[in-house]
Amino acid sequence: MNEMRWIDVLLVEDDPGDILLTKEAFELNKVRNKLHVVNDGEQAMAFLRREDGYADAPRPDLILLDLNLPRKDGREVLQDIKGDEDLRRIPVVVLTTSEAEEDILRSYNLHANAYVSKPVDFEQFISVVRRIDDFFVTVVKLPSAD
């Protein structure tokens, strides 16, 4: 059995309501993982590359990525992450309201590790976040952070 460890999770989300729901889901589920939040695609890349005020940012073990973001859209962020030799091994879960087949296909073509549609119901949202956490913390073997 894998030893439980805490992980750093980067949430890339511009909707304050969804940020709050995700934080509440982590708290309600007693998730001890550290949740870091950025609000757009440019901030996400700065965080990941430790630039522009993010010099001390930890290397996330998991990224929860919305697709519809200001300044740099989530599809572009996913493409940049998976195209970067230093970042491509970080698992990316697309967590978005879009259920469009083209978004699902494009995300997987850009090497997303999973695509999850955000439930609108609070209890279902909590359940989805718990399942993502359970899977990536207790089931999946993640690469060591650098």
Salt bridges, closest charged atoms under 4 A:
ASP8 OD1 - HIS36 NE2 2.75
GLU13 OE1 - LYS118 NZ 2.44
ASP18 OD2 - LYS118 NZ 2.74
ASP40 OD2 - ARG71 NE 3.03
GLU42 OE1 - ARG71 NH2 2.88
ASP61 OD1 - ARG5 NH2 3.70
ASP66 OD1 - LYS118 NZ 3.86
ASP73 OD2 - ARG75 NH1 2.51
ASP80 OD2 - LYS72 NZ 2.71
ASP84 OD2 - ARG49 NE 3.66
GLU85 OE1 - ARG88 NH1 3.28
ASP103 OD1 - ARG75 NE 3.05
ASP146 OD1 - ARG50 NH2 3.75
ASP146 OD2 - ARG59 NH1 3.20
